[in-house]
Amino acid sequence: MASQFPKGITQRGKCSFRIHYTNAQGKQQFETITGPTPEDALTEAIRIKAIRQGAIAEGIPTTSKPHTVTFMELCADVVNDYEARELPSKPDIEGRYRLHLIPFFGQTKRAAQITTADFTRYVVHRRREGAATETIKRELEAARRAFLLARKATPAKVHVVPHINMLEEGVPRQGYFELSNLEAVCRHLPPHLVPTARFGYITGWRHQEVMTRTLAHVDFEAGTVRLDPGETKNKKGRTFPMTKELRALLKSIWPKKPFPGMRLFRTPDGGGITRFDKAWTTACRKAGLPVRWVPKQQAVPLLNEDGSVQRDEKGKTLFKRDAKGQLVLVPVLYKRGKKKGEPVLICRAAVYFHDFRRTAYRNLVRLGTPPGVARAAVGWLDAKTAERYDIVSQSDLDVLRERLDANYAKTGRFYANSGESKS
């Protein structure tokens, strides 16, 4: 019965055929081809067999993997690639695969069977779950990265990368600080936190980067403050020039008796500063900056089989954590009264320390700093990121208006090349 089919092709089922061949490495390869009818399946099997033989004749690495590899295997390859390159975002992308993409497509779904329509269904599914547009887009990018890496492999694990309709980015955060806002916030911050706010405003460095600076990172002779390689999000070092304002700020907080490893920004008792969300919110509220009311959350403790709370050797309570190592938080509810069952709301600032980043970049560019130099000082590698957050503020428009008014008063024209005369 099998003799009626071309050499290297055998029938497996009513509408499926298996092709087998030996690749350039001398390894036997098998692929199963299916179709809506026996005739269609046989025609497709003959076509695929011819493609494989042509690739082998040209010396192209050929494998049956593109038709058998699962989507979960592609995701695992990306995670391994991130781990090999020691990328700090490995837990993030691993969580996107494990928590969302793989559960939706399934552990045994073949990558070659995933289509554009499947990703459209995924978007609808995630929207129904309440995921934000930016979150869904990051997950689609993670899926596309898996296919692209598989296609670049030798031999390729997939031959075709399905088209993924990427979502439009949402409106970027508009938060930034005018100098007047900074001064207003500093008037209401505890004295030991004021230098951290001013340092963040000047440099645009991330909160964690600022709080972990030690005296060793400051070089008054060279006139620089630095971040060592491995201390930043992109693991690249960074240096910021010590302006007169920055030098005066650092001199004002320099300790009389410094010691190795001493933090640059300290509490009144000499300890390092970590987070100060409550003090920040209070200062922003008193300064008249926007605030928001959000549900109060609490960590979920780990429980033993008998329902008791798990504790470590020192007696401290252990809490649940997600794939990224972050605490699992749940809303705190009112237990009595008219609001029983409703979430407890707490005040939070609507502007963040992180807003200093786009503020510092904008300030540097407005002062005439080349964009590439400004990005390096703040710590952005991608020009698109900087462009996305280069926000035109009201003060920028005020400067434009003043310049136009000055030109009109001087020349009687709105524009220097205008032919209109002042009436």
Long-range contacts (C-beta under 8 A, 24 or more apart in sequence): 5-42, 6-46, 6-49, 8-49, 9-42, 9-45, 9-46, 9-49, 11-38, 14-38, 15-40, 15-41, 16-41, 17-41, 17-42, 17-45, 18-45, 19-45, 19-48, 19-49, 19-52, 21-49, 21-52, 21-53, 21-56, 21-62, 22-56, 23-56, 23-61, 23-62, 23-63, 23-155, 24-56, 24-59, 24-60, 24-61, 24-62, 25-61, 29-62, 29-63, 29-64, 30-64, 31-64, 31-67, 31-68, 32-67, 33-67, 60-155, 61-154, 61-155, 61-156, 62-155, 63-155, 63-156, 63-157, 65-155, 65-156, 65-157, 66-111, 66-112, 66-156, 66-157, 66-158, 66-159, 67-110, 67-112, 68-110, 69-110, 69-111, 69-112, 69-150, 69-157, 69-158, 70-107, 70-108, 70-109, 70-110, 70-111, 71-101, 71-102, 71-105, 71-106, 71-109, 71-110, 71-111, 71-114, 71-146, 72-97, 72-102, 72-105, 72-107, 72-108, 72-109, 73-111, 73-157, 74-111, 74-146, 74-147, 74-149, 74-150, 74-157, 74-158, 75-101, 75-102, 75-142, 75-146, 77-146, 77-149, 77-150, 77-153, 77-157, 78-142, 78-145, 78-146, 78-149, 81-149, 86-235, 88-233, 88-235, 91-323, 91-324, 91-325, 92-324, 93-142, 93-145, 94-323, 95-322, 95-323, 95-324, 96-138, 96-139, 96-142, 97-142, 97-146, 98-323, 99-323, 100-126, 100-139, 101-139, 101-142, 101-143, 111-147, 111-150, 111-157, 111-158, 112-158, 112-159, 112-160, 114-162, 115-162, 116-162, 116-163, 116-164, 116-165, 118-162, 119-143, 119-162, 119-164, 119-165, 120-165, 123-165, 123-167, 132-170, 133-167, 133-168, 133-169, 133-170, 134-169, 134-170, 136-167, 137-166, 137-167, 137-169, 140-164, 140-166, 140-167, 141-166, 169-388, 172-388, 172-389, 172-391, 173-355, 173-358, 173-389, 174-391, 175-350, 175-351, 175-352, 175-355, 175-358, 176-355, 176-358, 176-359, 176-362, 176-391, 176-393, 177-201, 177-351, 177-355, 177-356, 177-359, 178-393, 178-395, 181-287, 181-289, 181-351, 184-287, 184-288, 184-289, 185-283, 185-284, 185-287, 185-289, 186-283, 187-283, 187-287, 188-282, 188-283, 188-286, 188-287, 189-279, 189-280, 189-283, 190-279, 192-265, 192-266, 192-267, 192-268, 192-273, 193-273, 193-276, 193-279, 193-280, 195-249, 195-252, 195-253, 195-265, 196-265, 196-273, 197-353, 197-356, 198-249, 199-246, 199-249, 199-265, 200-353, 200-356, 200-360, 201-356, 201-359, 201-360, 202-240, 202-243, 202-245, 202-246, 202-249, 202-360, 203-240, 203-246, 203-356, 203-360, 203-377, 203-378, 204-356, 204-357, 204-358, 204-359, 204-360, 204-361, 204-364, 204-377, 204-378, 204-379, 205-238, 205-240, 205-356, 205-357, 205-378, 205-379, 206-232, 206-233, 206-354, 206-357, 206-379, 207-275, 207-353, 207-354, 209-379, 210-265, 211-263, 211-265, 211-272, 211-273, 211-274, 212-263, 212-272, 213-263, 213-264, 213-265, 214-261, 214-262, 214-263, 214-264, 215-254, 215-255, 215-258, 215-260, 215-262, 215-263, 215-264, 216-260, 216-261, 217-264, 218-242, 218-250, 218-264, 220-247, 220-250, 223-247, 225-250, 227-379, 232-379, 233-379, 234-379, 234-381, 236-381, 238-376, 238-377, 238-379, 240-377, 241-377, 277-348, 277-349, 280-349, 280-353, 281-347, 281-348, 281-349, 284-349, 284-350, 284-351, 285-347, 285-349, 289-349, 289-350, 289-351, 290-349, 290-350, 290-351, 291-347, 291-348, 291-349, 291-350, 292-347, 292-348, 292-349, 292-350, 293-345, 293-346, 293-347, 293-348, 294-345, 294-346, 294-348, 295-331, 295-332, 295-343, 295-344, 295-345, 295-346, 296-331, 296-332, 296-343, 296-344, 296-345, 296-346, 297-329, 297-330, 297-331, 297-332, 298-329, 298-330, 298-332, 299-327, 299-328, 299-329, 300-327, 300-328, 300-329, 300-330, 357-389, 358-389, 358-390, 358-391, 361-386, 361-389, 361-390, 362-390, 362-391, 362-393, 365-390, 366-396
